[in-house]
Amino acid sequence: MNRPRVVTHAVASVDGRITLAPDVLLLYGDERWQAIAGSSDDVYERLKLTYKPQVFLEGSGSFVLSSTEPEPLPPVAGDPQSLYQDFLPDDVVHRPGHQGWFTAVDSRGRVRWFYKEFEGWEGWHLLVLVAHHTPPEYLAYLQRERIPYLVAGEKRVDLPAALEKLGSQLRVTCVVSTAGGKLNGALLRAGLIDEISIEFFPAVIGGPETPSLFDAPALKPDEWPTRLKLISAQIQAEGRVGLRYQVVSEHVS
Ligand SMILES: NC(=O)c1ccc[n+]([C@@H]2O[C@H](COP(=O)([O-])OP(=O)(O)OC[C@H]3O[C@@H](n4cnc5c(N)ncnc54)[C@H](OP(=O)(O)O)[C@@H]3O)[C@@H](O)[C@H]2O)c1
């Protein structure tokens, strides 16, 4: 198995909430979040220096609300079967100055991308992870936009298979997931996380439906919590605490 190392990083209130309410997308900025959680340094630069990842991973939940109706796309003419192969155009994959992939899971084809490359992210390019149930119109859209994609899984993205493809096809050795709680929860339950990094800020948010660090399915009676081993604890400015934990893979009772 050629799976890259996976680190999750999130900024959370002390009660583990990663946004203010279910319908608040931080991507678009929120004055209250900025005031209580905003950090003074560039988190992504720090993550790049610490982990040297070739992939930053996000879920579609960072870009669109579950209630948002995606903009319709034109129908696909002819047999769509060929769309369900990995799309890794040479001119994008082997472009000069490549640094890494800004990668998003989107099996339902919900995100319409305004950017493929990002200001301040020289050498980083968008890549989408899709599945065999992803609408063909969305795959055709990604191809028209020259946005590379990897196909893994049937109904939704098979996360182990997607990671394996990132390793074997794009030589990715480290993925930093800065996703929300559902994607990180799915990675956790699939046993795919090697390290967890959390930056707690001194506030409590509450709300049973508010996204939290790991919104994984509840434990079954024979399942155990994921054990962690402390790597470092750092007290930062303004009462923030940065914690890094290694995931201890096997349960020992
Ligand atoms: N504070 C922070 O550090 C931080 C970081 C990131 C985001 N956020 C905030 O968190 C919120 C979004 O969090 P969220 O939990 O709603 O969204 P999310 O983590 O993006 O979860 C949804 C994504 O996870 C995928 N997914 C979920 N379960 C899966 C499974 N079992 N297998 C494969 N894929 C799976 C979904 O795939 P499909 O759609 O393909 O099914 C979708 O792409 C937003 O408000 C955002 O602003 C905060």
The ligand as an ORCA input file, in Angstrom:
! r2SCAN-3c Opt
* xyz 0 1
  N     -12.048     25.790     11.862
  C     -11.477     25.045     10.933
  O     -10.291     24.672     11.051
  C     -12.283     24.620      9.723
  C     -11.658     23.904      8.689
  C     -12.432     23.506      7.592
  C     -13.795     23.819      7.547
  N     -14.352     24.514      8.559
  C     -15.799     24.795      8.547
  O     -16.462     23.545      8.735
  C     -17.704     23.537      8.008
  C     -17.690     22.381      7.023
  O     -17.581     21.177      7.728
  P     -18.461     19.924      7.341
  O     -18.171     18.865      8.325
  O     -19.864     20.363      7.141
  O     -17.939     19.574      5.867
  P     -16.782     18.607      5.317
  O     -15.828     18.218      6.352
  O     -16.314     19.285      4.080
  O     -17.604     17.286      4.970
  C     -18.260     17.075      3.773
  C     -17.291     16.427      2.771
  O     -16.827     15.195      3.299
  C     -17.076     14.168      2.375
  N     -17.391     12.946      3.126
  C     -18.083     12.865      4.290
  N     -18.158     11.592      4.699
  C     -17.495     10.851      3.774
  C     -17.229      9.464      3.643
  N     -17.656      8.566      4.545
  N     -16.524      9.062      2.591
  C     -16.088      9.941      1.665
  N     -16.311     11.275      1.729
  C     -17.010     11.728      2.772
  C     -18.263     14.657      1.557
  O     -18.220     14.035      0.334
  P     -19.422     14.097     -0.731
  O     -19.989     15.451     -0.736
  O     -18.649     13.772     -1.949
  O     -20.370     13.047     -0.295
  C     -17.945     16.147      1.457
  O     -16.999     16.401      0.433
  C     -17.792     24.870      7.287
  O     -18.533     25.768      8.081
  C     -16.339     25.328      7.229
  O     -16.227     26.720      7.118
  C     -13.634     24.925      9.633
*
